[in-house]
Amino acid sequence: MLASDIKERLSKDPFEPFRIRSSSGECYDITSPFLVALMKSKVFIAAPNSDRWAELSYLHVATLESAGNGHARRGTRGKRHR
């Protein structure tokens, strides 16, 4: 994965949360562009409201996935209409 792919996601206006999935299967939810720093060979990811962080080499970034808005999907399946 290229840094430019991540930079493109971070610079969208309005920002759309996304997920970085590593080659080991770990996921990092990116909820704000201010929690990510792009470096020469890796990406720094800070967890919001904590002291936790991760560094991930671009070589180990497997995919960038769109994250949902956090709300459960609502549908009419199984509901009876009267």
KACORSUL-V320190 format. One record per pair of residues at least 24 apart in sequence whose ideal C-beta (glycine too) atoms are under 6 Angstrom apart, sorted by the first residue. I is the first residue (numbers start at 1). J is the second residue. D is the distance in Angstrom with one decimal. If there is no record, write none. Layout:
[[I:J:D] [I:J:D]]
This chain:
[[1:58:5.5] [1:61:3.7] [3:38:5.0] [3:58:6.0] [7:38:6.0] [9:64:5.9] [10:36:6.0] [17:67:4.2] [18:64:5.6] [18:66:5.7] [18:67:5.3] [19:65:4.5] [19:67:4.9] [20:61:5.9] [21:62:5.0] [21:63:4.7] [22:56:5.8] [22:60:5.0] [22:62:6.0] [23:60:4.6] [23:62:4.8] [29:67:5.9]]
